[in-house]
Amino acid sequence: QVQLVESGGGLVQPGGSLRLSCAASVSTFSIYAMGWYRQAPGKQRELVADITSRGGTRHADFVKGRFTISRDNVKNMLYLQMNNLRADDTALYFCRASGGPTGPYYWGRGTQVTVSS
């Protein structure tokens, strides 16, 4: 069982930056892959970015060049640096850990990001 706790969300103006953090209860070195997802009101949850245990990353097209995912296997942390935020980035952001290529999957409770002037 992996417990995940997100933090770092908040209210930011368009063009601003935030860094989300996800603390894992186990060594992230042992986790197959970790990722950030988001869900806006009335929309389905979608992948923002993910990173494998070997450091390979994938970013959704809508965040490429603006967001960067990273992990610190010493601190057991996952991060999402978000720059040049837009109003349509407003959502509840979730951290997910994958025990293998087909699961099991573990989710945090999410952290709210609101982009508004």
PANU-664117 format. One record per residue: residue in one letter; y, x, z of N, C-alpha, C in turn. Coordinates in Angstrom, 1 decimal. Layout:
REM PANU-664117
<rest: A, npy: Y, npx: X, npz: Z, capy: Y, capx: X, capz: Z, cpy: Y, cpx: X, cpz: Z>;
...
REM end
This chain:
REM PANU-664117
<rest: Q, npy: -1.2, npx: 0.8, npz: 0.0, capy: 0.0, capx: 0.0, capz: 0.0, cpy: 1.2, cpx: 0.9, cpz: 0.0>;
<rest: V, npy: 2.2, npx: 0.6, npz: -0.9, capy: 3.4, capx: 1.3, capz: -1.0, cpy: 4.6, cpx: 0.4, cpz: -0.6>;
<rest: Q, npy: 5.4, npx: 0.8, npz: 0.3, capy: 6.6, capx: 0.0, capz: 0.6, cpy: 7.8, cpx: 0.7, cpz: 0.0>;
<rest: L, npy: 8.7, npx: -0.2, npz: -0.6, capy: 9.9, capx: 0.4, capz: -1.3, cpy: 11.1, cpx: -0.3, cpz: -0.8>;
<rest: V, npy: 12.1, npx: 0.4, npz: -0.5, capy: 13.4, capx: -0.1, capz: 0.0, cpy: 14.5, cpx: 0.4, cpz: -0.9>;
<rest: E, npy: 15.2, npx: -0.6, npz: -1.5, capy: 16.3, capx: -0.2, capz: -2.4, cpy: 17.7, cpx: -0.2, cpz: -1.6>;
<rest: S, npy: 18.6, npx: 0.6, npz: -2.1, capy: 20.0, capx: 0.6, capz: -1.5, cpy: 20.9, cpx: 1.1, cpz: -2.5>;
<rest: G, npy: 22.2, npx: 0.9, npz: -2.2, capy: 23.2, capx: 1.5, capz: -3.1, cpy: 24.0, cpx: 0.4, cpz: -4.0>;
<rest: G, npy: 23.5, npx: -0.8, npz: -4.0, capy: 24.2, capx: -1.8, capz: -4.7, cpy: 25.5, cpx: -2.2, cpz: -4.1>;
<rest: G, npy: 26.3, npx: -3.0, npz: -4.9, capy: 27.6, capx: -3.4, capz: -4.4, cpy: 28.4, cpx: -4.0, cpz: -5.5>;
<rest: L, npy: 29.7, npx: -4.2, npz: -5.2, capy: 30.7, capx: -4.7, capz: -6.1, cpy: 31.5, cpx: -3.5, cpz: -6.7>;
<rest: V, npy: 31.5, npx: -3.5, npz: -8.0, capy: 32.2, capx: -2.4, capz: -8.7, cpy: 33.0, cpx: -3.0, cpz: -9.9>;
<rest: Q, npy: 34.1, npx: -2.4, npz: -10.3, capy: 34.9, capx: -2.8, capz: -11.4, cpy: 34.2, cpx: -2.3, cpz: -12.7>;
<rest: P, npy: 34.5, npx: -3.0, npz: -13.8, capy: 34.0, capx: -2.6, capz: -15.1, cpy: 34.4, cpx: -1.1, cpz: -15.4>;
<rest: G, npy: 33.5, npx: -0.3, npz: -15.9, capy: 33.8, capx: 1.1, capz: -16.1, cpy: 33.5, cpx: 2.0, cpz: -14.9>;
<rest: G, npy: 33.2, npx: 1.4, npz: -13.8, capy: 32.8, capx: 2.1, capz: -12.6, cpy: 31.4, cpx: 2.6, cpz: -12.6>;
<rest: S, npy: 31.1, npx: 3.3, npz: -11.5, capy: 29.7, capx: 3.9, capz: -11.3, cpy: 29.1, cpx: 3.5, cpz: -9.9>;
<rest: L, npy: 27.8, npx: 3.5, npz: -9.9, capy: 27.0, capx: 3.3, capz: -8.7, cpy: 25.8, cpx: 4.1, cpz: -8.8>;
<rest: R, npy: 25.2, npx: 4.5, npz: -7.7, capy: 23.9, capx: 5.2, capz: -7.7, cpy: 23.0, cpx: 4.4, cpz: -6.8>;
<rest: L, npy: 21.9, npx: 3.9, npz: -7.4, capy: 20.9, capx: 3.1, capz: -6.6, cpy: 19.9, cpx: 4.1, cpz: -6.1>;
<rest: S, npy: 19.4, npx: 3.8, npz: -4.9, capy: 18.3, capx: 4.6, capz: -4.3, cpy: 17.1, cpx: 3.7, cpz: -4.0>;
<rest: C, npy: 16.0, npx: 4.3, npz: -4.0, capy: 14.7, capx: 3.6, capz: -3.6, cpy: 13.9, cpx: 4.6, cpz: -2.8>;
<rest: A, npy: 13.7, npx: 4.2, npz: -1.5, capy: 12.9, capx: 5.0, capz: -0.6, cpy: 11.5, cpx: 4.5, cpz: -0.6>;
<rest: A, npy: 10.5, npx: 5.4, npz: -0.8, capy: 9.1, capx: 5.0, capz: -0.8, cpy: 8.4, cpx: 5.4, cpz: 0.5>;
<rest: S, npy: 7.4, npx: 4.7, npz: 0.9, capy: 6.8, capx: 4.9, capz: 2.2, cpy: 5.7, cpx: 6.0, cpz: 2.0>;
<rest: V, npy: 5.4, npx: 6.4, npz: 0.8, capy: 4.4, capx: 7.4, capz: 0.6, cpy: 5.0, cpx: 8.5, cpz: -0.3>;
<rest: S, npy: 4.2, npx: 9.5, npz: -0.5, capy: 4.7, capx: 10.6, capz: -1.3, cpy: 4.9, cpx: 10.1, cpz: -2.8>;
<rest: T, npy: 6.1, npx: 10.3, npz: -3.3, capy: 6.2, capx: 9.8, capz: -4.7, cpy: 5.5, cpx: 10.7, cpz: -5.7>;
<rest: F, npy: 5.1, npx: 11.9, npz: -5.2, capy: 4.4, capx: 12.8, capz: -6.0, cpy: 3.0, cpx: 12.2, cpz: -6.4>;
<rest: S, npy: 2.5, npx: 11.3, npz: -5.6, capy: 1.2, capx: 10.7, capz: -5.8, cpy: 1.3, cpx: 9.4, cpz: -6.6>;
<rest: I, npy: 2.5, npx: 8.9, npz: -6.9, capy: 2.7, capx: 7.7, capz: -7.5, cpy: 2.7, cpx: 7.9, cpz: -9.1>;
<rest: Y, npy: 1.9, npx: 7.2, npz: -9.8, capy: 1.7, capx: 7.3, capz: -11.2, cpy: 3.1, cpx: 7.2, cpz: -11.9>;
<rest: A, npy: 3.8, npx: 6.2, npz: -11.7, capy: 5.1, capx: 6.0, capz: -12.3, cpy: 6.0, cpx: 5.1, cpz: -11.4>;
<rest: M, npy: 7.3, npx: 5.3, npz: -11.6, capy: 8.2, capx: 4.4, capz: -10.8, cpy: 9.3, cpx: 4.0, cpz: -11.8>;
<rest: G, npy: 9.9, npx: 2.8, npz: -11.5, capy: 10.9, capx: 2.3, capz: -12.4, cpy: 11.9, cpx: 1.4, cpz: -11.7>;
<rest: W, npy: 12.9, npx: 1.1, npz: -12.5, capy: 14.0, capx: 0.2, capz: -12.1, cpy: 13.9, cpx: -1.0, cpz: -13.0>;
<rest: Y, npy: 14.0, npx: -2.2, npz: -12.5, capy: 14.0, capx: -3.4, capz: -13.2, cpy: 15.2, cpx: -4.2, cpz: -12.7>;
<rest: R, npy: 15.6, npx: -5.2, npz: -13.5, capy: 16.7, capx: -6.0, capz: -13.0, cpy: 16.5, cpx: -7.4, cpz: -13.5>;
<rest: Q, npy: 17.1, npx: -8.3, npz: -12.7, capy: 17.0, capx: -9.8, capz: -13.1, cpy: 18.4, cpx: -10.4, cpz: -12.8>;
<rest: A, npy: 18.9, npx: -10.9, npz: -13.8, capy: 20.2, capx: -11.7, capz: -13.7, cpy: 19.9, cpx: -13.2, cpz: -13.5>;
<rest: P, npy: 20.8, npx: -13.9, npz: -13.0, capy: 20.5, capx: -15.4, capz: -12.8, cpy: 20.2, cpx: -16.1, cpz: -14.1>;
<rest: G, npy: 19.1, npx: -16.8, npz: -14.0, capy: 18.7, capx: -17.6, capz: -15.2, cpy: 18.0, cpx: -16.8, cpz: -16.2>;
<rest: K, npy: 17.7, npx: -15.5, npz: -16.0, capy: 17.1, capx: -14.6, capz: -17.0, cpy: 15.8, cpx: -14.0, cpz: -16.4>;
<rest: Q, npy: 15.0, npx: -13.5, npz: -17.3, capy: 13.7, capx: -12.9, capz: -16.9, cpy: 14.0, cpx: -11.5, cpz: -16.4>;
<rest: R, npy: 13.1, npx: -11.0, npz: -15.5, capy: 13.2, capx: -9.6, capz: -15.1, cpy: 12.9, cpx: -8.7, cpz: -16.2>;
<rest: E, npy: 13.7, npx: -7.6, npz: -16.3, capy: 13.6, capx: -6.7, capz: -17.5, cpy: 13.6, cpx: -5.2, cpz: -17.0>;
<rest: L, npy: 12.9, npx: -4.4, npz: -17.8, capy: 12.8, capx: -3.0, capz: -17.5, cpy: 14.2, cpx: -2.3, cpz: -17.8>;
<rest: V, npy: 14.7, npx: -1.5, npz: -16.8, capy: 15.9, capx: -0.8, capz: -17.1, cpy: 15.5, cpx: 0.7, cpz: -17.4>;
<rest: A, npy: 14.7, npx: 1.3, npz: -16.6, capy: 14.2, capx: 2.6, capz: -16.9, cpy: 13.0, cpx: 2.9, cpz: -16.0>;
<rest: D, npy: 12.2, npx: 3.9, npz: -16.5, capy: 11.1, capx: 4.3, capz: -15.7, cpy: 10.8, cpx: 5.8, cpz: -15.9>;
<rest: I, npy: 10.0, npx: 6.3, npz: -14.9, capy: 9.8, capx: 7.8, capz: -14.9, cpy: 8.3, cpx: 8.0, cpz: -14.4>;
<rest: T, npy: 7.6, npx: 8.9, npz: -15.1, capy: 6.2, capx: 9.2, capz: -14.7, cpy: 6.2, cpx: 10.3, cpz: -13.7>;
<rest: S, npy: 5.0, npx: 10.5, npz: -13.1, capy: 4.9, capx: 11.5, capz: -12.1, cpy: 5.1, cpx: 12.9, cpz: -12.7>;
<rest: R, npy: 5.0, npx: 13.0, npz: -14.0, capy: 5.3, capx: 14.3, capz: -14.7, cpy: 6.8, cpx: 14.5, cpz: -15.1>;
<rest: G, npy: 7.6, npx: 13.4, npz: -14.8, capy: 9.0, capx: 13.5, capz: -15.1, cpy: 9.4, cpx: 12.9, cpz: -16.5>;
<rest: G, npy: 8.5, npx: 12.3, npz: -17.2, capy: 8.9, capx: 11.7, capz: -18.5, cpy: 9.6, cpx: 10.4, cpz: -18.2>;
<rest: T, npy: 10.7, npx: 10.2, npz: -18.9, capy: 11.6, capx: 9.1, capz: -18.7, cpy: 11.7, cpx: 8.2, cpz: -19.9>;
<rest: R, npy: 12.0, npx: 6.9, npz: -19.6, capy: 12.2, capx: 6.0, capz: -20.7, cpy: 13.4, cpx: 5.1, cpz: -20.2>;
<rest: H, npy: 14.4, npx: 4.9, npz: -21.1, capy: 15.5, capx: 4.0, capz: -20.7, cpy: 15.6, cpx: 2.9, cpz: -21.7>;
<rest: A, npy: 15.9, npx: 1.7, npz: -21.3, capy: 16.1, capx: 0.6, capz: -22.2, cpy: 17.3, cpx: 0.9, cpz: -23.1>;
<rest: D, npy: 17.3, npx: 0.4, npz: -24.3, capy: 18.4, capx: 0.6, capz: -25.2, cpy: 19.8, cpx: 0.2, cpz: -24.6>;
<rest: F, npy: 19.8, npx: -0.8, npz: -23.9, capy: 21.1, capx: -1.4, capz: -23.4, cpy: 21.7, cpx: -0.5, cpz: -22.3>;
<rest: V, npy: 21.0, npx: 0.5, npz: -21.8, capy: 21.5, capx: 1.4, capz: -20.8, cpy: 21.6, cpx: 2.9, cpz: -21.3>;
<rest: K, npy: 21.0, npx: 3.2, npz: -22.4, capy: 21.0, capx: 4.5, capz: -22.9, cpy: 22.4, cpx: 5.1, cpz: -23.0>;
<rest: G, npy: 22.6, npx: 6.3, npz: -22.5, capy: 23.9, capx: 6.9, capz: -22.4, cpy: 24.7, cpx: 6.6, cpz: -21.3>;
<rest: R, npy: 24.3, npx: 5.6, npz: -20.5, capy: 25.1, capx: 5.1, capz: -19.3, cpy: 24.3, cpx: 5.3, cpz: -18.0>;
<rest: F, npy: 23.0, npx: 5.0, npz: -18.0, capy: 22.2, capx: 5.1, capz: -16.8, cpy: 21.2, cpx: 6.2, cpz: -16.9>;
<rest: T, npy: 20.9, npx: 6.8, npz: -15.8, capy: 19.9, capx: 7.9, capz: -15.8, cpy: 19.0, cpx: 7.7, cpz: -14.6>;
<rest: I, npy: 17.7, npx: 7.7, npz: -14.8, capy: 16.7, capx: 7.6, capz: -13.8, cpy: 16.2, cpx: 9.0, cpz: -13.4>;
<rest: S, npy: 16.0, npx: 9.2, npz: -12.1, capy: 15.5, capx: 10.4, capz: -11.6, cpy: 14.6, cpx: 10.2, cpz: -10.3>;
<rest: R, npy: 13.8, npx: 11.2, npz: -10.0, capy: 13.0, capx: 11.0, capz: -8.7, cpy: 13.0, cpx: 12.4, cpz: -8.0>;
<rest: D, npy: 13.0, npx: 12.3, npz: -6.7, capy: 12.9, capx: 13.5, capz: -5.8, cpy: 11.6, cpx: 13.4, cpz: -5.0>;
<rest: N, npy: 10.6, npx: 14.1, npz: -5.4, capy: 9.3, capx: 14.0, capz: -4.8, cpy: 9.2, cpx: 14.7, cpz: -3.4>;
<rest: V, npy: 10.3, npx: 15.4, npz: -3.1, capy: 10.3, capx: 16.0, capz: -1.8, cpy: 10.8, cpx: 15.0, cpz: -0.8>;
<rest: K, npy: 11.8, npx: 14.2, npz: -1.2, capy: 12.4, capx: 13.2, capz: -0.3, cpy: 11.8, cpx: 11.9, cpz: -0.5>;
<rest: N, npy: 10.8, npx: 11.8, npz: -1.5, capy: 10.1, capx: 10.5, capz: -1.7, cpy: 11.1, cpx: 9.4, cpz: -2.1>;
<rest: M, npy: 12.0, npx: 9.8, npz: -3.1, capy: 13.1, capx: 8.9, capz: -3.5, cpy: 13.1, cpx: 8.7, cpz: -5.0>;
<rest: L, npy: 13.6, npx: 7.5, npz: -5.4, capy: 13.8, capx: 7.2, capz: -6.8, cpy: 15.3, cpx: 6.9, cpz: -6.9>;
<rest: Y, npy: 16.0, npx: 7.3, npz: -8.0, capy: 17.4, capx: 7.0, capz: -8.1, cpy: 17.7, cpx: 6.4, cpz: -9.5>;
<rest: L, npy: 18.8, npx: 5.7, npz: -9.5, capy: 19.3, capx: 5.3, capz: -10.8, cpy: 20.8, cpx: 5.5, cpz: -10.8>;
<rest: Q, npy: 21.3, npx: 6.5, npz: -11.5, capy: 22.7, capx: 6.7, capz: -11.7, cpy: 23.3, cpx: 5.8, cpz: -12.8>;
<rest: M, npy: 24.2, npx: 5.0, npz: -12.4, capy: 24.8, capx: 4.0, capz: -13.4, cpy: 26.2, cpx: 4.3, cpz: -13.6>;
<rest: N, npy: 26.6, npx: 4.6, npz: -14.8, capy: 28.0, capx: 4.9, capz: -15.2, cpy: 28.5, cpx: 3.9, cpz: -16.2>;
<rest: N, npy: 29.8, npx: 3.8, npz: -16.3, capy: 30.4, capx: 2.9, capz: -17.3, cpy: 29.8, cpx: 1.5, cpz: -17.2>;
<rest: L, npy: 29.8, npx: 1.0, npz: -16.0, capy: 29.1, capx: -0.3, capz: -15.8, cpy: 29.9, cpx: -1.4, cpz: -16.5>;
<rest: R, npy: 29.2, npx: -2.4, npz: -16.9, capy: 29.8, capx: -3.6, capz: -17.6, cpy: 29.4, cpx: -4.9, cpz: -16.9>;
<rest: A, npy: 30.1, npx: -5.9, npz: -17.2, capy: 29.9, capx: -7.2, capz: -16.5, cpy: 28.5, cpx: -7.7, cpz: -16.7>;
<rest: D, npy: 27.9, npx: -7.4, npz: -17.9, capy: 26.5, capx: -7.9, capz: -18.1, cpy: 25.5, cpx: -7.0, cpz: -17.5>;
<rest: D, npy: 25.9, npx: -6.0, npz: -16.7, capy: 24.9, capx: -5.2, capz: -15.9, cpy: 24.7, cpx: -5.9, cpz: -14.5>;
<rest: T, npy: 25.5, npx: -7.0, npz: -14.3, capy: 25.4, capx: -7.7, capz: -13.0, cpy: 24.0, cpx: -8.3, cpz: -12.9>;
<rest: A, npy: 23.3, npx: -7.9, npz: -11.8, capy: 21.9, capx: -8.4, capz: -11.6, cpy: 21.4, cpx: -7.9, cpz: -10.3>;
<rest: L, npy: 20.2, npx: -8.4, npz: -9.9, capy: 19.5, capx: -7.9, capz: -8.8, cpy: 18.6, cpx: -6.8, cpz: -9.3>;
<rest: Y, npy: 18.7, npx: -5.6, npz: -8.8, capy: 18.0, capx: -4.5, capz: -9.3, cpy: 16.8, cpx: -4.2, cpz: -8.3>;
<rest: F, npy: 15.6, npx: -4.0, npz: -8.9, capy: 14.4, capx: -3.8, capz: -8.2, cpy: 13.8, cpx: -2.5, cpz: -8.5>;
<rest: C, npy: 13.1, npx: -1.9, npz: -7.5, capy: 12.4, capx: -0.7, capz: -7.7, cpy: 10.9, cpx: -1.1, cpz: -7.7>;
<rest: R, npy: 10.1, npx: -0.4, npz: -8.6, capy: 8.7, capx: -0.7, capz: -8.8, cpy: 7.9, cpx: 0.6, cpz: -8.8>;
<rest: A, npy: 6.8, npx: 0.6, npz: -8.1, capy: 5.9, capx: 1.8, capz: -8.1, cpy: 4.6, cpx: 1.3, cpz: -8.7>;
<rest: S, npy: 4.0, npx: 2.2, npz: -9.6, capy: 2.7, capx: 1.9, capz: -10.2, cpy: 1.7, cpx: 2.8, cpz: -9.7>;
<rest: G, npy: 0.6, npx: 2.3, npz: -9.2, capy: -0.5, capx: 3.1, capz: -8.8, cpy: -1.3, cpx: 3.7, cpz: -9.9>;
<rest: G, npy: -1.2, npx: 3.2, npz: -11.1, capy: -2.0, capx: 3.7, capz: -12.2, cpy: -1.4, cpx: 3.0, cpz: -13.5>;
<rest: P, npy: -1.9, npx: 3.4, npz: -14.7, capy: -1.4, capx: 2.8, capz: -15.9, cpy: -1.4, cpx: 1.3, cpz: -16.0>;
<rest: T, npy: -2.4, npx: 0.7, npz: -15.3, capy: -2.4, capx: -0.8, capz: -15.3, cpy: -2.3, cpx: -1.4, cpz: -13.9>;
<rest: G, npy: -1.6, npx: -0.7, npz: -13.0, capy: -1.4, capx: -1.2, capz: -11.7, cpy: -2.3, cpx: -0.4, cpz: -10.7>;
<rest: P, npy: -2.2, npx: -0.8, npz: -9.5, capy: -1.5, capx: -1.9, capz: -8.9, cpy: 0.0, cpx: -1.6, cpz: -8.9>;
<rest: Y, npy: 0.8, npx: -2.7, npz: -8.8, capy: 2.3, capx: -2.6, capz: -8.8, cpy: 2.8, cpx: -3.0, cpz: -7.4>;
<rest: Y, npy: 3.8, npx: -2.3, npz: -7.0, capy: 4.5, capx: -2.6, capz: -5.7, cpy: 6.0, cpx: -2.7, cpz: -6.0>;
<rest: W, npy: 6.6, npx: -3.7, npz: -5.4, capy: 8.0, capx: -4.0, capz: -5.6, cpy: 8.8, cpx: -3.9, cpz: -4.3>;
<rest: G, npy: 10.0, npx: -3.5, npz: -4.5, capy: 11.0, capx: -3.6, capz: -3.4, cpy: 11.6, cpx: -5.0, cpz: -3.4>;
<rest: R, npy: 12.5, npx: -5.3, npz: -2.5, capy: 13.2, capx: -6.6, capz: -2.4, cpy: 14.4, cpx: -6.7, cpz: -3.3>;
<rest: G, npy: 14.9, npx: -5.6, npz: -3.7, capy: 16.1, capx: -5.6, capz: -4.6, cpy: 17.4, cpx: -5.3, cpz: -3.9>;
<rest: T, npy: 18.3, npx: -4.8, npz: -4.8, capy: 19.7, capx: -4.6, capz: -4.3, cpy: 20.6, cpx: -5.2, cpz: -5.4>;
<rest: Q, npy: 21.6, npx: -5.9, npz: -4.9, capy: 22.5, capx: -6.6, capz: -5.8, cpy: 23.6, cpx: -5.7, cpz: -6.4>;
<rest: V, npy: 23.8, npx: -5.7, npz: -7.7, capy: 24.9, capx: -5.0, capz: -8.3, cpy: 25.7, cpx: -6.1, cpz: -9.0>;
<rest: T, npy: 27.0, npx: -6.1, npz: -8.7, capy: 27.9, capx: -7.0, capz: -9.3, cpy: 29.1, cpx: -6.2, cpz: -9.9>;
<rest: V, npy: 29.3, npx: -6.5, npz: -11.2, capy: 30.3, capx: -5.8, capz: -11.9, cpy: 31.4, cpx: -6.8, cpz: -12.3>;
<rest: S, npy: 32.6, npx: -6.7, npz: -11.7, capy: 33.6, capx: -7.7, capz: -11.9, cpy: 35.0, cpx: -7.1, cpz: -11.5>;
<rest: S, npy: 36.0, npx: -7.5, npz: -12.2, capy: 37.3, capx: -7.1, capz: -11.9, cpy: 38.0, cpx: -8.1, cpz: -11.0>;
REM end
